[in-house]
Amino acid sequence: MSATAEQPPFRPRTVLLIVGVAVIAFAGFLLLIAFAPPFQGGHDARGHALSTSGNGYAGLVELTDAIGSHSLIVRDTDLLGSSALLIVTPEYDSDGAQLARLLAARAGHPTLIVLPKWLTRPMPDNREWSLKVNTIWPEGAIAALDKIAPKLAVDQTPFRKTVIPPQPAAIPRLARAAIGGQREQQRLVGMGFTPMLLDRDGRVVMGKLIGRPVYVLADPDLLNNQGLADPWTARQGWQVIDDLSTTNEIAFDLTMNGFAKQADKSPLRLIFQPPFLPVTLCIVLAALLAGLHGAVRFGAPIAAGRAIAMGKRTLVDNAAMLFRAARREHRVGAAYAALTRDLTAQATHAPARLSGEALDHYLDRAGRNAGDPPYATLAWRAEAAEDRDQLLGAARALYRWRRNRTR
C-alpha cells in the first residue's frame, strides 16, 4: 500500500476545529435552553401584558404610562404582595390551583381577573399578531376559577340565560352593550359574586367575589388591544381601572402566563448558577483534560503481540484446549499413569535394567508402608476412566502414590 493511501482523511487541525465548534455550539444550546425563558419578548399572539396582538394587553400598559400612572410588570412571585391593583389575565389552560396561590399571596389587596374570550393562533406572516379562530367555550373561559369561585359561570351570545333583575342605581352601567364594536359578548352568571358593572341590557360585565377584594371581568374586549382601539371603549375600560385602583401604580401579572422567574429555576439552569457553578466548571475541566489525554499520545505505542505464542507451555496449553473441546480428557489416563511411573522411578533411582512389571513391583515395594493400592490397579483405573470426574479421581490417586514414594 502506498504512503498516500495510508494518510488519514482529515488533518488533525481540521478535526480539532470540528470538535471545538461542536462543543461551543452544544454549550450555547444548553445555555439558551436554561436562560431563554426570562428573555422572551412575549410577542406570541397570546393574551397577556406583553402581547401586542388583538387579544393582548400591551396597549393597556402603554395607556397606563401615558395617563401618568406607573405600570409594574410582575414576573417574580415575591412581588405579588404589592398593594397596587394587580391585573391577572389567565388563559383557558391556566392552573386553578396556581391562581388560588396567587390570590393568597395578595393578602387582601385588590385584584382584577380578566377572563379569556378568544381562541386565537399566530398569523403565518407575522407571529406577533393573532388570528381569531373562535370564542372560547364557556367552561374554558372560567377554568382558572374552579378553585376560588366554583359556582361562577359565563354566558356568551346568543345568551341562553335570562337577564338578572334590575339592580340598584349605584351599580354603573355601560353606555352601550357592544364593547369595542364586537358582536360576540361574554357575561357573568351563576352565584358567588356581587355585580359591579352592567351593560345596558342588565347583564353583568364585572362582578366582585363575595368576601374578598377580587374582581372578575367577563369580557376582555373592554381592556385588550382590540377594545382599546375604539376610543369610547378605551374611556370606559380606563374608568374601570381607575375606580378599582387605590394607588398610582397598576401591576400586570405574568406569572399565570408562564413568565414567572421562579418557574425558570430548572435543574439545567441551576448547574450554571452558584453554588453549583464551581462543580460544573470542574466537570468541564475534567472533560477537557480527558479529551486532551485521548487526543494526544503519551509515550510509544504498545507493540502488538504474536497471535500464537511460542514455547513448550503454549503447545501443551493448545493440546489441552483441543482435548477439552473434543471432550476426550479421559483418554489421556494411560499416558498420565506411564508418566507418573517414569517420574517416580527417576526420583527413587530405580535400577535401569528394570522395566514393565518388574519396575512396577519395585516401586510398590518402595512404598510398602504407605498403604497405597498397587501401581497396576491405579494405572488400570486411569486407563479405564469414562469421564472427566473419574479421570480426576484416578489422577489424584496416582499423584498421592508418587508423593508417598518420593518424599
C-alpha positions as CSV (number, residue, x, y, z in Angstrom):
1,M,0.0,0.0,0.0
2,S,1.4,3.4,-0.9
3,A,2.1,6.2,1.6
4,T,-0.6,8.4,0.1
5,A,-3.3,5.8,0.7
6,E,-2.3,5.5,4.4
7,Q,-2.9,9.2,5.1
8,P,-5.9,10.0,7.3
9,P,-8.9,11.6,5.6
10,F,-8.8,14.7,7.8
11,R,-5.8,16.7,9.1
12,P,-5.6,17.0,12.9
13,R,-6.2,20.7,12.7
14,T,-9.4,20.1,10.9
15,V,-10.6,17.5,13.4
16,L,-9.8,19.9,16.3
17,L,-11.7,22.7,14.6
18,I,-14.8,20.5,14.1
19,V,-14.8,19.2,17.6
20,G,-14.3,22.8,19.0
21,V,-17.2,24.2,17.0
22,A,-19.4,21.3,18.1
23,V,-18.6,21.8,21.8
24,I,-19.2,25.5,21.6
25,A,-22.5,25.0,19.7
26,F,-23.7,22.4,22.2
27,A,-22.7,24.6,25.2
28,G,-24.6,27.5,23.6
29,F,-27.6,25.3,23.0
30,L,-27.7,24.3,26.7
31,L,-27.4,28.0,27.8
32,L,-30.2,29.0,25.6
33,I,-32.5,26.2,27.0
34,A,-31.6,27.3,30.5
35,F,-31.8,31.1,30.2
36,A,-34.1,31.7,27.2
37,P,-37.4,31.9,29.1
38,P,-36.6,35.1,31.1
39,F,-35.6,36.9,27.9
40,Q,-38.7,36.1,25.9
41,G,-40.2,39.2,24.5
42,G,-43.8,37.9,24.9
43,H,-44.8,38.8,21.3
44,D,-46.5,35.4,20.8
45,A,-50.1,36.5,20.0
46,R,-51.4,35.3,23.4
47,G,-53.5,37.2,25.9
48,H,-51.1,38.8,28.4
49,A,-49.5,42.2,29.2
50,L,-46.6,41.7,26.8
51,S,-48.6,40.7,23.8
52,T,-49.2,43.3,21.0
53,S,-51.9,41.2,19.3
54,G,-55.6,42.0,19.4
55,N,-56.2,39.8,22.4
56,G,-53.1,41.1,24.3
57,Y,-52.8,43.9,26.9
58,A,-49.7,45.7,25.8
59,G,-51.9,48.7,24.9
60,L,-53.3,48.9,28.4
61,V,-49.7,49.1,29.8
62,E,-48.9,51.9,27.4
63,L,-52.1,53.7,28.3
64,T,-51.3,53.4,32.0
65,D,-47.9,55.1,31.5
66,A,-49.3,57.7,29.1
67,I,-52.0,58.8,31.5
68,G,-49.5,59.3,34.3
69,S,-49.7,56.2,36.3
70,H,-46.9,53.7,36.8
71,S,-47.1,50.2,35.3
72,L,-45.4,47.3,37.0
73,I,-44.8,44.1,35.1
74,V,-44.8,41.2,37.7
75,R,-42.6,38.3,36.8
76,D,-41.4,37.4,40.3
77,T,-43.8,35.8,42.6
78,D,-42.3,37.7,45.5
79,L,-43.8,40.9,44.1
80,L,-47.4,39.6,44.2
81,G,-47.9,41.1,47.6
82,S,-47.8,44.7,46.2
83,S,-50.6,46.9,47.3
84,A,-51.2,48.1,43.8
85,L,-54.1,46.9,41.7
86,L,-53.0,43.6,40.1
87,I,-54.5,42.7,36.7
88,V,-54.4,39.0,36.1
89,T,-55.1,37.6,32.6
90,P,-55.4,33.8,32.9
91,E,-55.8,31.6,29.8
92,Y,-58.1,28.7,29.1
93,D,-55.4,26.2,30.1
94,S,-54.3,28.1,33.3
95,D,-54.0,26.2,36.5
96,G,-56.7,27.0,39.0
97,A,-54.5,26.0,42.0
98,Q,-51.9,28.5,40.8
99,L,-54.5,31.3,40.7
100,A,-55.6,30.3,44.2
101,R,-52.0,30.6,45.5
102,L,-51.6,34.0,43.7
103,L,-54.7,35.4,45.4
104,A,-53.5,34.0,48.8
105,A,-50.2,35.9,48.2
106,R,-52.1,39.1,47.6
107,A,-53.0,39.4,51.3
108,G,-56.3,41.3,50.7
109,H,-55.1,43.8,48.1
110,P,-57.4,44.5,45.1
111,T,-57.0,42.1,42.1
112,L,-58.8,42.2,38.8
113,I,-59.1,38.9,36.9
114,V,-59.8,39.4,33.2
115,L,-61.3,36.2,31.8
116,P,-60.2,34.9,28.4
117,K,-62.6,35.0,25.5
118,W,-60.9,34.4,22.2
119,L,-59.4,31.3,20.8
120,T,-56.6,32.5,18.5
121,R,-53.4,31.4,16.7
122,P,-50.5,33.4,15.4
123,M,-50.7,34.7,11.9
124,P,-48.3,32.9,9.5
125,D,-46.8,36.1,8.1
126,N,-46.5,37.9,11.5
127,R,-46.1,35.8,14.6
128,E,-46.8,38.8,16.8
129,W,-50.4,39.2,15.6
130,S,-53.2,36.8,16.3
131,L,-55.8,35.3,14.0
132,K,-59.2,34.8,15.6
133,V,-60.4,31.2,15.3
134,N,-63.5,31.3,17.5
135,T,-64.7,32.2,21.0
136,I,-63.5,30.0,23.9
137,W,-66.1,27.6,25.1
138,P,-67.7,28.8,28.4
139,E,-66.1,26.1,30.6
140,G,-62.7,27.1,29.2
141,A,-63.2,30.8,30.0
142,I,-63.7,30.1,33.7
143,A,-61.4,27.1,34.0
144,A,-58.9,29.0,36.2
145,L,-61.7,30.0,38.7
146,D,-62.7,26.4,39.6
147,K,-60.8,26.6,42.9
148,I,-61.8,30.1,44.0
149,A,-65.4,30.5,42.6
150,P,-66.8,27.1,41.7
151,K,-70.4,28.5,41.4
152,L,-69.5,31.2,38.9
153,A,-70.2,30.7,35.2
154,V,-70.2,32.7,32.0
155,D,-72.8,33.2,29.3
156,Q,-72.0,34.0,25.7
157,T,-74.0,35.4,22.8
158,P,-76.5,34.3,21.8
159,F,-77.4,34.5,25.5
160,R,-79.2,31.5,27.0
161,K,-79.7,32.9,30.5
162,T,-82.4,35.4,31.3
163,V,-81.5,38.9,32.3
164,I,-80.9,39.4,36.0
165,P,-83.5,41.6,37.8
166,P,-82.9,45.3,37.8
167,Q,-80.1,46.3,40.2
168,P,-79.7,49.4,42.4
169,A,-78.9,52.6,40.6
170,A,-75.5,52.7,42.3
171,I,-74.2,49.9,40.0
172,P,-72.6,51.6,37.0
173,R,-73.8,50.6,33.5
174,L,-72.0,50.7,30.2
175,A,-73.3,53.2,27.7
176,R,-73.7,50.5,25.1
177,A,-73.7,46.7,25.1
178,A,-71.4,46.1,22.1
179,I,-67.9,46.5,23.7
180,G,-65.2,47.5,21.2
181,G,-67.5,47.1,18.3
182,Q,-67.7,43.3,18.8
183,R,-70.9,41.4,18.4
184,E,-69.7,38.5,20.4
185,Q,-70.2,39.2,24.1
186,Q,-69.4,37.4,27.3
187,R,-71.2,38.0,30.7
188,L,-71.1,36.6,34.2
189,V,-73.8,34.3,35.5
190,G,-74.2,32.0,38.4
191,M,-73.5,32.6,42.1
192,G,-70.8,33.8,44.5
193,F,-70.3,37.3,43.2
194,T,-71.8,40.8,43.6
195,P,-72.5,42.7,40.3
196,M,-70.2,45.7,39.9
197,L,-70.8,46.7,36.2
198,L,-73.7,46.0,33.9
199,D,-74.4,46.5,30.2
200,R,-77.4,48.4,29.1
201,D,-79.4,45.2,29.0
202,G,-78.8,44.5,32.6
203,R,-76.3,41.6,32.2
204,V,-73.2,41.5,34.5
205,V,-70.0,42.5,32.8
206,M,-67.9,42.6,36.0
207,G,-68.5,41.2,39.5
208,K,-66.8,41.1,42.9
209,L,-66.3,37.8,44.6
210,I,-68.1,37.7,47.9
211,G,-65.9,38.2,50.9
212,R,-62.7,39.2,49.1
213,P,-61.4,42.2,47.0
214,V,-61.2,40.1,43.8
215,Y,-63.0,41.4,40.7
216,V,-63.8,39.3,37.7
217,L,-64.2,41.0,34.3
218,A,-66.2,38.7,32.0
219,D,-65.5,40.4,28.6
220,P,-61.8,41.1,28.0
221,D,-62.6,43.4,25.0
222,L,-63.1,46.2,27.4
223,L,-59.3,46.3,28.2
224,N,-57.4,44.4,25.5
225,N,-55.7,45.9,22.5
226,Q,-58.7,45.2,20.2
227,G,-61.0,47.0,22.6
228,L,-58.7,49.9,23.3
229,A,-58.6,50.7,19.6
230,D,-62.0,52.1,20.0
231,P,-61.8,55.5,21.9
232,W,-65.2,55.0,23.6
233,T,-64.3,51.6,24.9
234,A,-60.9,52.8,25.9
235,R,-62.5,55.5,28.0
236,Q,-64.9,53.0,29.7
237,G,-62.1,50.5,30.3
238,W,-59.8,53.0,32.0
239,Q,-62.7,54.2,34.1
240,V,-63.0,50.7,35.5
241,I,-59.2,50.5,36.2
242,D,-59.3,53.9,37.9
243,D,-62.2,53.0,40.1
244,L,-60.6,49.8,41.4
245,S,-57.1,51.2,41.8
246,T,-56.1,52.5,45.3
247,T,-52.6,53.7,44.3
248,N,-50.9,55.4,41.3
249,E,-49.4,52.1,40.3
250,I,-51.0,49.4,38.2
251,A,-49.4,45.9,38.3
252,F,-49.7,43.4,35.4
253,D,-49.2,39.7,36.3
254,L,-47.2,37.4,34.0
255,T,-46.8,34.5,36.4
256,M,-50.1,32.9,35.2
257,N,-48.9,33.1,31.6
258,G,-45.7,31.2,32.1
259,F,-43.2,34.1,32.6
260,A,-42.5,33.6,36.3
261,K,-38.9,33.8,37.2
262,Q,-39.1,31.2,39.9
263,A,-40.7,28.8,37.3
264,D,-37.5,29.1,35.3
265,K,-35.3,27.6,38.0
266,S,-35.0,24.3,36.2
267,P,-32.2,21.8,37.1
268,L,-30.5,22.7,33.9
269,R,-30.4,26.4,34.9
270,L,-29.2,25.6,38.4
271,I,-26.0,24.0,37.2
272,F,-24.9,27.3,35.7
273,Q,-25.6,29.3,38.8
274,P,-24.0,29.4,42.3
275,P,-23.5,27.3,44.3
276,F,-23.4,24.6,41.6
277,L,-21.4,26.6,39.1
278,P,-17.9,25.6,40.5
279,V,-18.9,21.9,40.3
280,T,-20.0,22.4,36.7
281,L,-16.7,24.1,35.9
282,C,-14.7,21.3,37.5
283,I,-16.6,18.7,35.4
284,V,-16.0,20.7,32.2
285,L,-12.3,21.0,33.0
286,A,-12.1,17.3,33.8
287,A,-13.8,16.5,30.4
288,L,-11.3,18.8,28.6
289,L,-8.4,17.0,30.3
290,A,-9.8,13.6,29.4
291,G,-10.3,14.7,25.8
292,L,-6.7,16.0,25.7
293,H,-5.4,12.7,27.1
294,G,-7.3,10.8,24.5
295,A,-6.2,13.1,21.6
296,V,-2.5,13.2,22.4
297,R,-0.5,10.0,22.8
298,F,1.8,9.8,25.8
299,G,4.8,7.6,25.0
300,A,5.4,5.0,22.3
301,P,2.5,2.7,21.3
302,I,2.5,-0.8,22.7
303,A,3.7,-3.3,20.2
304,A,1.2,-5.9,19.1
305,G,2.0,-9.4,20.4
306,R,2.0,-12.6,18.4
307,A,-1.3,-14.2,17.7
308,I,0.2,-17.6,18.8
309,A,2.8,-17.5,21.4
310,M,6.0,-19.6,21.2
311,G,7.3,-22.2,23.7
312,K,6.5,-25.7,25.1
313,R,3.9,-24.4,27.5
314,T,1.9,-22.9,24.6
315,L,2.0,-26.3,22.8
316,V,0.8,-28.0,26.0
317,D,-2.0,-25.5,26.5
318,N,-3.1,-25.8,22.9
319,A,-3.2,-29.6,23.1
320,A,-5.2,-29.4,26.4
321,M,-7.6,-27.0,24.7
322,L,-8.1,-29.4,21.8
323,F,-8.7,-32.3,24.2
324,R,-11.2,-30.2,26.2
325,A,-13.0,-29.0,23.1
326,A,-13.3,-32.6,21.8
327,R,-14.4,-33.8,25.3
328,R,-11.7,-36.5,25.3
329,E,-9.9,-35.6,28.5
330,H,-10.5,-39.1,30.0
331,R,-8.5,-40.7,27.1
332,V,-5.1,-39.4,28.5
333,G,-5.3,-41.6,31.7
334,A,-2.9,-44.3,30.4
335,A,-0.3,-41.7,29.4
336,Y,-0.6,-39.9,32.7
337,A,-0.1,-43.2,34.6
338,A,3.0,-44.0,32.5
339,L,4.4,-40.5,33.1
340,T,3.8,-40.9,36.8
341,R,5.7,-44.2,36.9
342,D,8.7,-42.8,34.9
343,L,9.0,-39.7,37.2
344,T,8.8,-41.9,40.3
345,A,11.5,-44.3,39.0
346,Q,13.7,-41.4,38.2
347,A,13.2,-39.8,41.6
348,T,13.9,-43.1,43.5
349,H,16.9,-44.0,41.4
350,A,15.4,-47.3,40.3
351,P,17.8,-49.7,38.5
352,A,18.0,-49.0,34.8
353,R,17.6,-52.7,34.0
354,L,14.1,-52.9,35.4
355,S,11.1,-52.3,33.2
356,G,7.5,-53.3,32.9
357,E,6.0,-55.4,35.7
358,A,9.4,-55.7,37.4
359,L,9.7,-52.0,37.7
360,D,6.1,-51.8,39.0
361,H,6.8,-54.4,41.7
362,Y,10.0,-52.5,42.7
363,L,8.1,-49.2,43.1
364,D,5.3,-50.8,45.0
365,R,7.9,-52.3,47.5
366,A,9.4,-48.8,47.9
367,G,6.2,-47.6,49.3
368,R,5.0,-50.7,51.1
369,N,4.3,-48.9,54.4
370,A,2.3,-46.1,52.7
371,G,-0.8,-48.3,52.4
372,D,-1.5,-47.3,48.7
373,P,-3.0,-49.7,46.2
374,P,-0.6,-51.3,43.7
375,Y,0.5,-49.2,40.8
376,A,-1.1,-51.6,38.3
377,T,-4.5,-51.1,39.9
378,L,-4.1,-47.3,39.8
379,A,-3.0,-47.3,36.2
380,W,-5.9,-49.5,35.2
381,R,-8.3,-47.1,36.9
382,A,-6.8,-44.2,35.0
383,E,-6.9,-46.0,31.7
384,A,-10.5,-47.2,32.2
385,A,-11.9,-43.7,33.2
386,E,-15.0,-42.9,31.2
387,D,-15.4,-39.3,32.0
388,R,-13.6,-36.3,33.4
389,D,-14.6,-36.9,37.0
390,Q,-13.3,-40.5,37.0
391,L,-10.1,-39.4,35.5
392,L,-9.6,-36.7,38.1
393,G,-10.1,-39.3,40.9
394,A,-7.6,-41.7,39.3
395,A,-5.1,-38.8,38.7
396,R,-5.2,-37.8,42.4
397,A,-4.6,-41.4,43.5
398,L,-1.6,-41.7,41.2
399,Y,-0.2,-38.3,42.4
400,R,-0.6,-39.5,46.0
401,W,1.1,-42.8,45.2
402,R,4.0,-40.9,43.6
403,R,4.3,-38.4,46.5
404,N,4.5,-41.2,49.1
405,R,7.5,-42.7,47.3
406,T,9.4,-39.6,46.6
407,R,9.2,-37.6,49.8
